[in-house]
Amino acid sequence: MLVSFISALLLEGFSYVLHLRSSFLAQFEDLQRGALQEYWFRSTTSAIITDYHDGKHIFKGDEHSFSGLTLAALDQNIGVPTSFTWKMEYADGIMTLRYQNSKNETWNVSYWFSQAGSFHYMAKDGKWHTSWPPKVGLKIPQIPRVIQLQGQRRNKPLTWIVKLSENDETK
């Protein structure tokens, strides 16, 4: 009877350890996925460059998307100017963050169960705008100083802020 009691305790303890291990691995995988999603967004966004003043890929953005040229496209070698788009689309209770490459292929990068999600753009003077280029001012740089993504991760607010390279040109 004592042996069966000890065996039961050991099996229960072993079961608990396996449960903890699987829970830890799931959380670790979720953290890795979140870090990769953030890395993709940050790397492509921080490498945004200006286009020619009459180019067809001049940076533009609104609350739910922005597009332009980047030197760090997800599907090209680093250093090659490539057109791209980041956008958020809401459907059936789910907001999806998508990346669109130069071939118009769209990749779902992240999603959350809420309508919350927007992009904001900081001008050189430190003021935030919901679209770029802003409708005010005569000498607006082609790209903003900072881009902010507001969304959610695991039902909690998420904010990613990305500083773009310094560029004083107004094209």
Secondary structure, 3 states (H helix, E strand, C coil): CHHHHHHHHHHHHHHHHHHHHHHHHHHHHHHHHHHHHHHHHHHHHHCEECCCCCCCCCCEECCCEEEEEECCCCCCCCCCCEEEEEEEEEECCEEEEEEECCCCCEEEEEEECCCCCEEEEECCCCCEECCECCCCCCCCCCCCCEEEEEEEECCEEEEEEEECCCCCCCC
